[in-house]
Amino acid sequence: MKFGVFDHVDDSGLPLAGHLENRLRLAEAYDRLGYHGYHVAEHHGTPLGLAPSPGILFAALSQRTRRILFGPMVFLLPLYHPVRLIEEVAMLDALSNGRFQIGVGRGVSPIELGFYGLDMAEQRGRYQETLEVLLRGLSSETLDYQGEFYRFDNVPMTVRPVQRPHPPLWYGVGSPESIRWCAQNGVNAVTLALGERVRQMTDLYRAEWAGSEADMPLLGVNRHIVVAGSDEEALALARPAYALWRRHIAKLWYERAGAFPLEDHLPPEWDAAQAMGQGWAGSPASVRDFVEREAAHGITYFVAGFAFGDLPVEAAIRSAELFAAEVMPGF
């Protein structure tokens, strides 16, 4: 089992400069504590994501850390020109000496994609072409491609990644189709599914995976985690911070669409979310029990969200420290 961190970088109430500095402090802590990876979301026009250009945050992070892998979860590929993205990925891989990871996706919010004028009828096609061009350009000295949206003829790929043929791929999975694609293409998979649906995902991935278990990419779940000296202390931290994060994730949907499509999956209050298995707040012993229950679903990667809402950075760092010292060694 490996352990990583996911972060929406949602609004903490601080000025942007202080907010981003705290995220870099957290990344330094994750690096020091031995976490495998740090994954950052990309969102636009919403307090849910104050790192809408994640590559800029990663450039700073590459110079503040030494061991931890990092990357987007995910780059919204329909919004990127593929040649520009090839160059950005190669630079980030070089700045980190081969630690960059490429999370890819189409984007789940038509509201946010609409801010960029994207025709949603083109979303899937633009995603597929951008991914094809990205991987071809990273692994070639020149780029040739003919598609519906992009055409390139003998474009020099002068900026090359450290990792060959390209940095590892990551994808957020939900449907059986996406799980099969990940398994058949050697892509690391992370899900927000709960309970037995996680076991169904990991079983399907293993059934589709043609290689050995030792060579299989990571299969992960993402959960909110708060660790403190006691259950009561952890719950007192988690409840208001989660409520604010939940308002952030639903804000655009309520304002622009009138309803939040994940209303039942992400309840407004922490206690209901914890009861569903969305995360856990408690002492190291109770958090360890929660992770053991998650591990029983066949995952190989547990991705914790330590910083969300207005949770103080000191509390998030302490939570990550307790998790590393008293939860991770048991696995």
Rosetta blueprint (number, residue, H / E / L):
1 M L
2 K E
3 F E
4 G E
5 V E
6 F E
7 D E
8 H L
9 V L
10 D L
11 D L
12 S L
13 G L
14 L L
15 P L
16 L H
17 A H
18 G H
19 H H
20 L H
21 E H
22 N H
23 R H
24 L H
25 R H
26 L H
27 A H
28 E H
29 A H
30 Y H
31 D H
32 R H
33 L H
34 G L
35 Y L
36 H L
37 G E
38 Y E
39 H E
40 V E
41 A L
42 E L
43 H L
44 H L
45 G L
46 T L
47 P L
48 L L
49 G L
50 L L
51 A L
52 P L
53 S L
54 P H
55 G H
56 I H
57 L H
58 F H
59 A H
60 A H
61 L H
62 S H
63 Q H
64 R H
65 T L
66 R L
67 R L
68 I L
69 L E
70 F E
71 G E
72 P E
73 M L
74 V L
75 F E
76 L E
77 L H
78 P H
79 L H
80 Y L
81 H L
82 P H
83 V H
84 R H
85 L H
86 I H
87 E H
88 E H
89 V H
90 A H
91 M H
92 L H
93 D H
94 A H
95 L H
96 S L
97 N L
98 G L
99 R L
100 F E
101 Q L
102 I E
103 G E
104 V E
105 G E
106 R L
107 G L
108 V L
109 S L
110 P H
111 I H
112 E H
113 L H
114 G H
115 F H
116 Y L
117 G L
118 L L
119 D L
120 M H
121 A H
122 E H
123 Q H
124 R H
125 G H
126 R H
127 Y H
128 Q H
129 E H
130 T H
131 L H
132 E H
133 V H
134 L H
135 L H
136 R H
137 G H
138 L H
139 S L
140 S L
141 E L
142 T E
143 L E
144 D E
145 Y E
146 Q E
147 G L
148 E L
149 F L
150 Y L
151 R E
152 F E
153 D E
154 N E
155 V E
156 P E
157 M L
158 T L
159 V L
160 R L
161 P L
162 V L
163 Q L
164 R L
165 P L
166 H L
167 P L
168 P L
169 L E
170 W E
171 Y E
172 G E
173 V E
174 G L
175 S L
176 P H
177 E H
178 S H
179 I H
180 R H
181 W H
182 C H
183 A H
184 Q H
185 N H
186 G L
187 V L
188 N E
189 A E
190 V E
191 T E
192 L L
193 A L
194 L L
195 G L
196 E H
197 R H
198 V H
199 R H
200 Q H
201 M H
202 T H
203 D H
204 L H
205 Y H
206 R H
207 A H
208 E H
209 W L
210 A L
211 G L
212 S L
213 E H
214 A H
215 D H
216 M L
217 P L
218 L L
219 L E
220 G E
221 V E
222 N E
223 R E
224 H E
225 I E
226 V E
227 V E
228 A L
229 G L
230 S L
231 D H
232 E H
233 E H
234 A H
235 L H
236 A H
237 L H
238 A H
239 R H
240 P H
241 A H
242 Y H
243 A H
244 L H
245 W H
246 R H
247 R H
248 H H
249 I H
250 A H
251 K H
252 L H
253 W H
254 Y H
255 E H
256 R H
257 A H
258 G L
259 A L
260 F L
261 P L
262 L L
263 E L
264 D L
265 H L
266 L L
267 P L
268 P L
269 E L
270 W H
271 D H
272 A H
273 A H
274 Q H
275 A H
276 M H
277 G L
278 Q L
279 G E
280 W E
281 A E
282 G E
283 S L
284 P H
285 A H
286 S H
287 V H
288 R H
289 D H
290 F H
291 V H
292 E H
293 R H
294 E H
295 A H
296 A L
297 H L
298 G L
299 I L
300 T L
301 Y E
302 F E
303 V E
304 A E
305 G E
306 F L
307 A L
308 F L
309 G L
310 D L
311 L L
312 P L
313 V H
314 E H
315 A H
316 A H
317 I H
318 R H
319 S H
320 A H
321 E H
322 L H
323 F H
324 A H
325 A H
326 E H
327 V L
328 M H
329 P H
330 G H
331 F L
